[in-house]
């Protein structure tokens, strides 16, 4: 398997490359993507086949050591093979690291998402995903009161149905609750250390194997408001199905997770979520609004990733042929400013398109790297100019000649 993360070390460069590849793929596979979205909508009607396919792909991306750990944990919770558990490396090479972190809450685990490297640290380190352990009491005390009450109620029912467990004192029952939070901490830390390997496998499927389902999911989540659409699906299930208290808690927890992750990755804004839940069940609305209160919105201009097919207007194939001719004839970076001006003047690209959106699309289309500083500055200079003034210098005269010629070309060939 080609390790894509090792090939491109920079996370943001890797993400931009993947984003552009997905955009270009979507333009060429519109019908297939529409069918995927129909399968997502069908979940509300009880058809969960797409969810099973997605689960299987995620399982296939999970590192073998993580699967061993999850199987071990399942056996441990169910009382299978507990006597020999101390001799098992239940988290593979990370077992000792997780054990040290759990037994010494002052220690941190640092995960480099770019390379998958995991290290034990005494304090947080910038540039790494940092996680650390808490005591069972601390974890239990931080749980929402509603969730603690529900867990206590369910555990009490379970223990009443277990021979002898109903004799446990209040203190002993609390120790059982805290033991379960201890198990959840093992799961959390183990999940964290396997993120690097999981992301490696997932990016290989997207960038190297070009697996359709990975492309569907990536575009759905990152570009098509997928997480807020999933929240609407959960709202539909909440309104149309008979749900108990446990189901409601699960749905609310999922919605909170969707809100946090979507804003974290920049796929949604606070305003997007406010619009999404305007007509949702009050339980969903309250959960989203509470989550938004605790999230800091991301300010500044959002980087726009689009392919040429996304921003061209007209006969896209003929326009792209013309763009290739332009790039062969005009090789200097600055000429990209004149290319964009020509496309805008000939109404083949909207005037509102930002230069860097166009620049990234050209690099993906041509598979060549161009410096952006000079053409971006030049485009800013000529964007609103007619270039018809008699006092223009030689550089503007040359620019006008190129722009006029190619404006005519694109107007007549696209």
One Martini backbone bead per residue (centre of mass of N, CA, C, O) as a GRO file, in nm:
protein
  414
    1UNK     BB    1   0.095   0.037   0.024
    2UNK     BB    2   0.061   0.366  -0.029
    3UNK     BB    3   0.199   0.632   0.156
    4UNK     BB    4   0.061   0.940   0.149
    5UNK     BB    5   0.167   1.078   0.406
    6UNK     BB    6   0.471   1.037   0.335
    7UNK     BB    7   0.465   1.199   0.068
    8UNK     BB    8   0.283   1.423   0.230
    9UNK     BB    9   0.345   1.609   0.508
   10UNK     BB   10   0.148   1.831   0.464
   11UNK     BB   11  -0.165   1.870   0.560
   12UNK     BB   12  -0.272   2.113   0.388
   13UNK     BB   13  -0.163   2.012   0.119
   14UNK     BB   14  -0.310   1.742   0.124
   15UNK     BB   15  -0.597   1.856   0.141
   16UNK     BB   16  -0.597   2.027  -0.117
   17UNK     BB   17  -0.544   1.790  -0.307
   18UNK     BB   18  -0.794   1.629  -0.231
   19UNK     BB   19  -1.010   1.842  -0.285
   20UNK     BB   20  -0.949   1.875  -0.591
   21UNK     BB   21  -0.989   1.579  -0.671
   22UNK     BB   22  -1.288   1.566  -0.584
   23UNK     BB   23  -1.394   1.788  -0.765
   24UNK     BB   24  -1.312   1.660  -1.036
   25UNK     BB   25  -1.468   1.396  -0.996
   26UNK     BB   26  -1.755   1.513  -0.966
   27UNK     BB   27  -1.776   1.640  -1.253
   28UNK     BB   28  -1.748   1.330  -1.381
   29UNK     BB   29  -1.982   1.210  -1.142
   30UNK     BB   30  -2.281   1.310  -1.100
   31UNK     BB   31  -2.473   1.061  -1.110
   32UNK     BB   32  -2.334   0.889  -0.891
   33UNK     BB   33  -2.372   1.098  -0.661
   34UNK     BB   34  -2.679   1.114  -0.668
   35UNK     BB   35  -2.720   0.815  -0.587
   36UNK     BB   36  -2.589   0.842  -0.310
   37UNK     BB   37  -2.789   1.053  -0.195
   38UNK     BB   38  -3.034   0.864  -0.218
   39UNK     BB   39  -2.925   0.658  -0.011
   40UNK     BB   40  -2.923   0.854   0.223
   41UNK     BB   41  -3.231   0.924   0.217
   42UNK     BB   42  -3.321   0.615   0.263
   43UNK     BB   43  -3.268   0.592   0.569
   44UNK     BB   44  -3.544   0.721   0.660
   45UNK     BB   45  -3.687   0.439   0.531
   46UNK     BB   46  -3.471   0.192   0.633
   47UNK     BB   47  -3.222   0.211   0.434
   48UNK     BB   48  -2.882   0.094   0.537
   49UNK     BB   49  -2.672   0.011   0.314
   50UNK     BB   50  -2.480   0.259   0.308
   51UNK     BB   51  -2.388   0.232   0.605
   52UNK     BB   52  -2.257  -0.048   0.572
   53UNK     BB   53  -2.050   0.036   0.359
   54UNK     BB   54  -1.911   0.252   0.533
   55UNK     BB   55  -1.833   0.070   0.768
   56UNK     BB   56  -1.654  -0.126   0.605
   57UNK     BB   57  -1.447   0.086   0.514
   58UNK     BB   58  -1.360   0.175   0.796
   59UNK     BB   59  -1.264  -0.104   0.882
   60UNK     BB   60  -1.049  -0.134   0.653
   61UNK     BB   61  -0.887   0.128   0.771
   62UNK     BB   62  -0.830  -0.016   1.020
   63UNK     BB   63  -0.596  -0.109   1.207
   64UNK     BB   64  -0.519  -0.421   1.318
   65UNK     BB   65  -0.456  -0.337   1.615
   66UNK     BB   66  -0.736  -0.211   1.665
   67UNK     BB   67  -0.902  -0.468   1.624
   68UNK     BB   68  -0.770  -0.624   1.851
   69UNK     BB   69  -0.854  -0.429   2.076
   70UNK     BB   70  -1.163  -0.447   2.036
   71UNK     BB   71  -1.180  -0.752   2.083
   72UNK     BB   72  -1.058  -0.752   2.364
   73UNK     BB   73  -1.266  -0.563   2.495
   74UNK     BB   74  -1.510  -0.740   2.441
   75UNK     BB   75  -1.406  -0.983   2.606
   76UNK     BB   76  -1.364  -0.833   2.873
   77UNK     BB   77  -1.660  -0.736   2.918
   78UNK     BB   78  -1.765  -1.054   2.875
   79UNK     BB   79  -1.550  -1.247   3.032
   80UNK     BB   80  -1.319  -1.323   2.822
   81UNK     BB   81  -1.007  -1.406   2.913
   82UNK     BB   82  -0.924  -1.243   3.180
   83UNK     BB   83  -0.688  -1.405   3.316
   84UNK     BB   84  -0.481  -1.327   3.049
   85UNK     BB   85  -0.471  -1.009   3.002
   86UNK     BB   86  -0.180  -0.921   3.107
   87UNK     BB   87  -0.040  -1.069   2.836
   88UNK     BB   88  -0.171  -0.858   2.647
   89UNK     BB   89  -0.145  -0.664   2.342
   90UNK     BB   90  -0.424  -0.479   2.299
   91UNK     BB   91  -0.244  -0.218   2.141
   92UNK     BB   92   0.014  -0.314   2.076
   93UNK     BB   93   0.266  -0.078   2.058
   94UNK     BB   94   0.062   0.114   2.256
   95UNK     BB   95   0.013  -0.014   2.535
   96UNK     BB   96   0.227   0.124   2.718
   97UNK     BB   97   0.145   0.416   2.663
   98UNK     BB   98  -0.146   0.399   2.769
   99UNK     BB   99  -0.083   0.289   3.051
  100UNK     BB  100   0.088   0.533   3.144
  101UNK     BB  101  -0.132   0.750   3.103
  102UNK     BB  102  -0.345   0.628   3.299
  103UNK     BB  103  -0.146   0.608   3.563
  104UNK     BB  104  -0.047   0.911   3.454
  105UNK     BB  105  -0.214   1.211   3.429
  106UNK     BB  106   0.042   1.397   3.347
  107UNK     BB  107   0.039   1.258   3.085
  108UNK     BB  108   0.094   1.269   2.729
  109UNK     BB  109  -0.043   1.222   2.405
  110UNK     BB  110   0.124   1.241   2.089
  111UNK     BB  111  -0.012   1.311   1.755
  112UNK     BB  112   0.096   1.272   1.424
  113UNK     BB  113  -0.108   1.308   1.154
  114UNK     BB  114   0.106   1.304   0.920
  115UNK     BB  115   0.276   1.022   1.031
  116UNK     BB  116   0.168   0.862   1.313
  117UNK     BB  117   0.321   0.953   1.549
  118UNK     BB  118   0.390   0.838   1.890
  119UNK     BB  119   0.401   1.016   2.212
  120UNK     BB  120   0.532   1.071   2.533
  121UNK     BB  121   0.435   1.344   2.751
  122UNK     BB  122   0.452   1.617   2.997
  123UNK     BB  123   0.346   1.816   2.763
  124UNK     BB  124   0.227   2.011   2.547
  125UNK     BB  125   0.248   2.011   2.177
  126UNK     BB  126   0.291   2.164   1.904
  127UNK     BB  127   0.137   2.005   1.614
  128UNK     BB  128  -0.034   1.814   1.797
  129UNK     BB  129  -0.228   1.560   1.907
  130UNK     BB  130  -0.375   1.599   2.230
  131UNK     BB  131  -0.381   1.358   2.502
  132UNK     BB  132  -0.543   1.266   2.818
  133UNK     BB  133  -0.586   1.157   3.133
  134UNK     BB  134  -0.835   1.052   3.366
  135UNK     BB  135  -1.011   0.999   3.621
  136UNK     BB  136  -1.301   0.844   3.684
  137UNK     BB  137  -1.415   1.078   3.856
  138UNK     BB  138  -1.369   1.306   3.651
  139UNK     BB  139  -1.535   1.189   3.423
  140UNK     BB  140  -1.804   1.155   3.571
  141UNK     BB  141  -1.836   1.461   3.661
  142UNK     BB  142  -1.840   1.568   3.345
  143UNK     BB  143  -2.096   1.460   3.293
  144UNK     BB  144  -2.394   1.490   3.208
  145UNK     BB  145  -2.665   1.461   3.406
  146UNK     BB  146  -2.849   1.308   3.209
  147UNK     BB  147  -2.642   1.081   3.152
  148UNK     BB  148  -2.596   0.983   3.442
  149UNK     BB  149  -2.887   0.905   3.500
  150UNK     BB  150  -2.917   0.697   3.275
  151UNK     BB  151  -2.683   0.509   3.348
  152UNK     BB  152  -2.777   0.445   3.632
  153UNK     BB  153  -3.048   0.322   3.555
  154UNK     BB  154  -2.937   0.092   3.370
  155UNK     BB  155  -2.743  -0.038   3.578
  156UNK     BB  156  -2.957  -0.105   3.787
  157UNK     BB  157  -3.116  -0.299   3.611
  158UNK     BB  158  -2.882  -0.493   3.556
  159UNK     BB  159  -2.820  -0.562   3.858
  160UNK     BB  160  -3.106  -0.671   3.932
  161UNK     BB  161  -3.059  -0.912   3.707
  162UNK     BB  162  -2.818  -0.985   3.895
  163UNK     BB  163  -2.678  -1.197   4.094
  164UNK     BB  164  -2.624  -1.001   4.392
  165UNK     BB  165  -2.611  -0.694   4.292
  166UNK     BB  166  -2.844  -0.571   4.478
  167UNK     BB  167  -2.633  -0.560   4.737
  168UNK     BB  168  -2.516  -0.311   4.664
  169UNK     BB  169  -2.392  -0.029   4.740
  170UNK     BB  170  -2.374   0.295   4.665
  171UNK     BB  171  -2.062   0.300   4.645
  172UNK     BB  172  -2.033   0.047   4.465
  173UNK     BB  173  -2.195   0.158   4.230
  174UNK     BB  174  -2.010   0.399   4.174
  175UNK     BB  175  -1.767   0.220   4.100
  176UNK     BB  176  -1.896   0.102   3.849
  177UNK     BB  177  -1.929   0.363   3.694
  178UNK     BB  178  -1.621   0.435   3.699
  179UNK     BB  179  -1.526   0.185   3.548
  180UNK     BB  180  -1.663   0.260   3.278
  181UNK     BB  181  -1.499   0.521   3.238
  182UNK     BB  182  -1.230   0.372   3.220
  183UNK     BB  183  -1.296   0.217   2.963
  184UNK     BB  184  -1.351   0.472   2.790
  185UNK     BB  185  -1.057   0.573   2.809
  186UNK     BB  186  -0.928   0.346   2.654
  187UNK     BB  187  -1.081   0.397   2.394
  188UNK     BB  188  -0.993   0.689   2.346
  189UNK     BB  189  -0.682   0.649   2.339
  190UNK     BB  190  -0.680   0.431   2.121
  191UNK     BB  191  -0.810   0.595   1.902
  192UNK     BB  192  -0.591   0.816   1.886
  193UNK     BB  193  -0.332   0.635   1.809
  194UNK     BB  194  -0.489   0.533   1.528
  195UNK     BB  195  -0.527   0.779   1.336
  196UNK     BB  196  -0.283   0.774   1.146
  197UNK     BB  197  -0.342   0.496   1.013
  198UNK     BB  198  -0.627   0.561   0.918
  199UNK     BB  199  -0.556   0.806   0.735
  200UNK     BB  200  -0.370   0.660   0.547
  201UNK     BB  201  -0.580   0.458   0.434
  202UNK     BB  202  -0.788   0.667   0.337
  203UNK     BB  203  -0.603   0.826   0.139
  204UNK     BB  204  -0.536   0.584  -0.037
  205UNK     BB  205  -0.828   0.542  -0.135
  206UNK     BB  206  -0.858   0.825  -0.260
  207UNK     BB  207  -0.569   0.874  -0.421
  208UNK     BB  208  -0.494   0.573  -0.526
  209UNK     BB  209  -0.766   0.386  -0.556
  210UNK     BB  210  -1.027   0.544  -0.613
  211UNK     BB  211  -1.272   0.506  -0.427
  212UNK     BB  212  -1.592   0.586  -0.456
  213UNK     BB  213  -1.697   0.598  -0.161
  214UNK     BB  214  -1.481   0.798  -0.063
  215UNK     BB  215  -1.571   1.027  -0.251
  216UNK     BB  216  -1.857   1.058  -0.161
  217UNK     BB  217  -1.799   1.121   0.140
  218UNK     BB  218  -1.613   1.361   0.109
  219UNK     BB  219  -1.805   1.548  -0.050
  220UNK     BB  220  -2.047   1.539   0.144
  221UNK     BB  221  -1.896   1.663   0.394
  222UNK     BB  222  -1.718   1.911   0.273
  223UNK     BB  223  -1.931   2.030   0.022
  224UNK     BB  224  -2.254   1.912   0.108
  225UNK     BB  225  -2.356   1.932   0.404
  226UNK     BB  226  -2.355   1.642   0.544
  227UNK     BB  227  -2.381   1.687   0.858
  228UNK     BB  228  -2.646   1.853   0.849
  229UNK     BB  229  -2.805   1.634   0.695
  230UNK     BB  230  -2.779   1.423   0.922
  231UNK     BB  231  -2.938   1.587   1.130
  232UNK     BB  232  -3.204   1.577   0.971
  233UNK     BB  233  -3.226   1.271   0.983
  234UNK     BB  234  -3.242   1.251   1.290
  235UNK     BB  235  -3.496   1.422   1.311
  236UNK     BB  236  -3.677   1.230   1.154
  237UNK     BB  237  -3.646   0.988   1.347
  238UNK     BB  238  -3.753   1.136   1.599
  239UNK     BB  239  -4.046   1.195   1.466
  240UNK     BB  240  -4.118   0.888   1.335
  241UNK     BB  241  -4.024   0.738   1.588
  242UNK     BB  242  -3.997   0.519   1.849
  243UNK     BB  243  -3.853   0.665   2.136
  244UNK     BB  244  -3.635   0.661   2.386
  245UNK     BB  245  -3.423   0.790   2.607
  246UNK     BB  246  -3.169   0.664   2.479
  247UNK     BB  247  -3.216   0.761   2.188
  248UNK     BB  248  -3.211   1.063   2.247
  249UNK     BB  249  -2.924   1.076   2.359
  250UNK     BB  250  -2.785   0.968   2.105
  251UNK     BB  251  -2.883   1.186   1.908
  252UNK     BB  252  -2.769   1.431   2.064
  253UNK     BB  253  -2.473   1.340   2.056
  254UNK     BB  254  -2.447   1.334   1.747
  255UNK     BB  255  -2.515   1.630   1.694
  256UNK     BB  256  -2.283   1.755   1.854
  257UNK     BB  257  -2.062   1.622   1.685
  258UNK     BB  258  -2.143   1.746   1.411
  259UNK     BB  259  -2.103   2.039   1.487
  260UNK     BB  260  -1.808   2.036   1.575
  261UNK     BB  261  -1.680   1.906   1.315
  262UNK     BB  262  -1.783   2.102   1.094
  263UNK     BB  263  -1.644   2.359   1.210
  264UNK     BB  264  -1.356   2.252   1.237
  265UNK     BB  265  -1.340   2.191   0.905
  266UNK     BB  266  -1.528   2.421   0.753
  267UNK     BB  267  -1.821   2.311   0.642
  268UNK     BB  268  -1.946   2.499   0.866
  269UNK     BB  269  -2.154   2.735   1.020
  270UNK     BB  270  -2.342   2.888   1.245
  271UNK     BB  271  -2.555   2.980   1.039
  272UNK     BB  272  -2.608   2.705   0.913
  273UNK     BB  273  -2.720   2.573   1.176
  274UNK     BB  274  -2.950   2.768   1.233
  275UNK     BB  275  -3.099   2.695   0.966
  276UNK     BB  276  -3.123   2.386   1.002
  277UNK     BB  277  -3.292   2.403   1.302
  278UNK     BB  278  -3.551   2.575   1.264
  279UNK     BB  279  -3.743   2.288   1.200
  280UNK     BB  280  -3.675   2.131   1.442
  281UNK     BB  281  -3.665   1.964   1.702
  282UNK     BB  282  -3.628   2.084   2.016
  283UNK     BB  283  -3.400   1.889   2.096
  284UNK     BB  284  -3.213   1.964   1.860
  285UNK     BB  285  -3.206   2.269   1.891
  286UNK     BB  286  -3.082   2.280   2.176
  287UNK     BB  287  -2.821   2.123   2.111
  288UNK     BB  288  -2.709   2.314   1.896
  289UNK     BB  289  -2.715   2.584   2.054
  290UNK     BB  290  -2.530   2.485   2.281
  291UNK     BB  291  -2.286   2.417   2.102
  292UNK     BB  292  -2.248   2.706   1.978
  293UNK     BB  293  -2.179   2.855   2.247
  294UNK     BB  294  -1.886   2.679   2.264
  295UNK     BB  295  -1.809   2.803   1.982
  296UNK     BB  296  -1.562   2.926   1.779
  297UNK     BB  297  -1.552   3.111   1.524
  298UNK     BB  298  -1.433   3.143   1.198
  299UNK     BB  299  -1.227   3.373   1.068
  300UNK     BB  300  -1.220   3.488   0.765
  301UNK     BB  301  -1.122   3.366   0.474
  302UNK     BB  302  -1.229   3.112   0.286
  303UNK     BB  303  -1.112   2.847   0.137
  304UNK     BB  304  -1.145   2.777  -0.211
  305UNK     BB  305  -1.242   2.461  -0.360
  306UNK     BB  306  -1.206   2.435  -0.719
  307UNK     BB  307  -1.274   2.344  -1.024
  308UNK     BB  308  -1.305   2.424  -1.345
  309UNK     BB  309  -1.592   2.300  -1.374
  310UNK     BB  310  -1.712   2.486  -1.143
  311UNK     BB  311  -1.632   2.786  -1.296
  312UNK     BB  312  -1.732   2.728  -1.565
  313UNK     BB  313  -1.898   2.872  -1.865
  314UNK     BB  314  -2.022   2.636  -2.082
  315UNK     BB  315  -1.801   2.483  -2.293
  316UNK     BB  316  -1.574   2.323  -2.113
  317UNK     BB  317  -1.396   2.163  -2.314
  318UNK     BB  318  -1.327   2.401  -2.504
  319UNK     BB  319  -1.209   2.586  -2.290
  320UNK     BB  320  -0.980   2.391  -2.196
  321UNK     BB  321  -0.836   2.385  -2.466
  322UNK     BB  322  -0.771   2.687  -2.463
  323UNK     BB  323  -0.606   2.689  -2.201
  324UNK     BB  324  -0.380   2.507  -2.305
  325UNK     BB  325  -0.289   2.700  -2.529
  326UNK     BB  326  -0.220   2.935  -2.347
  327UNK     BB  327  -0.004   2.786  -2.167
  328UNK     BB  328   0.190   2.721  -2.407
  329UNK     BB  329   0.230   3.032  -2.494
  330UNK     BB  330   0.206   3.122  -2.171
  331UNK     BB  331   0.455   3.066  -1.915
  332UNK     BB  332   0.416   3.289  -1.730
  333UNK     BB  333   0.273   3.359  -1.433
  334UNK     BB  334   0.134   3.640  -1.503
  335UNK     BB  335  -0.067   3.522  -1.729
  336UNK     BB  336  -0.299   3.429  -1.539
  337UNK     BB  337  -0.430   3.707  -1.516
  338UNK     BB  338  -0.507   3.723  -1.822
  339UNK     BB  339  -0.678   3.472  -1.834
  340UNK     BB  340  -0.896   3.555  -1.631
  341UNK     BB  341  -0.979   3.816  -1.771
  342UNK     BB  342  -1.073   3.678  -2.034
  343UNK     BB  343  -1.291   3.494  -1.906
  344UNK     BB  344  -1.460   3.722  -1.784
  345UNK     BB  345  -1.511   3.894  -2.047
  346UNK     BB  346  -1.640   3.619  -2.191
  347UNK     BB  347  -1.826   3.470  -1.971
  348UNK     BB  348  -1.666   3.196  -1.839
  349UNK     BB  349  -1.639   3.367  -1.571
  350UNK     BB  350  -1.701   3.493  -1.285
  351UNK     BB  351  -1.619   3.797  -1.136
  352UNK     BB  352  -1.629   3.674  -0.828
  353UNK     BB  353  -1.381   3.522  -0.869
  354UNK     BB  354  -1.111   3.424  -0.718
  355UNK     BB  355  -0.789   3.397  -0.786
  356UNK     BB  356  -0.707   3.142  -0.606
  357UNK     BB  357  -0.923   2.959  -0.714
  358UNK     BB  358  -0.815   2.962  -1.003
  359UNK     BB  359  -0.520   2.877  -0.950
  360UNK     BB  360  -0.580   2.594  -0.831
  361UNK     BB  361  -0.734   2.490  -1.082
  362UNK     BB  362  -0.497   2.515  -1.281
  363UNK     BB  363  -0.298   2.328  -1.136
  364UNK     BB  364  -0.477   2.076  -1.151
  365UNK     BB  365  -0.520   2.071  -1.461
  366UNK     BB  366  -0.199   2.099  -1.549
  367UNK     BB  367   0.013   1.983  -1.341
  368UNK     BB  368   0.123   2.270  -1.237
  369UNK     BB  369   0.342   2.511  -1.105
  370UNK     BB  370   0.255   2.837  -0.971
  371UNK     BB  371   0.307   3.139  -0.896
  372UNK     BB  372   0.096   3.381  -0.708
  373UNK     BB  373   0.189   3.669  -0.641
  374UNK     BB  374   0.207   3.816  -0.917
  375UNK     BB  375  -0.075   3.749  -1.049
  376UNK     BB  376  -0.246   3.851  -0.814
  377UNK     BB  377  -0.152   4.143  -0.826
  378UNK     BB  378  -0.220   4.198  -1.124
  379UNK     BB  379  -0.524   4.138  -1.107
  380UNK     BB  380  -0.583   4.368  -0.907
  381UNK     BB  381  -0.496   4.594  -1.114
  382UNK     BB  382  -0.691   4.491  -1.378
  383UNK     BB  383  -0.984   4.424  -1.300
  384UNK     BB  384  -1.098   4.748  -1.339
  385UNK     BB  385  -0.956   4.779  -1.604
  386UNK     BB  386  -0.949   4.868  -1.956
  387UNK     BB  387  -0.667   4.941  -2.105
  388UNK     BB  388  -0.718   5.234  -2.285
  389UNK     BB  389  -0.502   5.412  -2.205
  390UNK     BB  390  -0.240   5.623  -2.326
  391UNK     BB  391  -0.046   5.597  -2.048
  392UNK     BB  392   0.037   5.321  -2.080
  393UNK     BB  393   0.256   5.090  -2.050
  394UNK     BB  394   0.412   4.817  -2.179
  395UNK     BB  395   0.280   4.603  -1.989
  396UNK     BB  396  -0.015   4.691  -2.054
  397UNK     BB  397  -0.002   4.653  -2.358
  398UNK     BB  398   0.053   4.351  -2.346
  399UNK     BB  399  -0.192   4.273  -2.179
  400UNK     BB  400  -0.407   4.375  -2.379
  401UNK     BB  401  -0.330   4.194  -2.614
  402UNK     BB  402  -0.386   3.924  -2.473
  403UNK     BB  403  -0.676   3.974  -2.373
  404UNK     BB  404  -0.813   4.037  -2.644
  405UNK     BB  405  -0.746   3.778  -2.792
  406UNK     BB  406  -0.873   3.572  -2.572
  407UNK     BB  407  -1.152   3.686  -2.559
  408UNK     BB  408  -1.226   3.618  -2.849
  409UNK     BB  409  -1.175   3.318  -2.837
  410UNK     BB  410  -1.379   3.242  -2.603
  411UNK     BB  411  -1.631   3.370  -2.737
  412UNK     BB  412  -1.591   3.155  -3.000
  413UNK     BB  413  -1.499   2.891  -2.783
  414UNK     BB  414  -1.778   2.837  -2.557
   0.00000   0.00000   0.00000
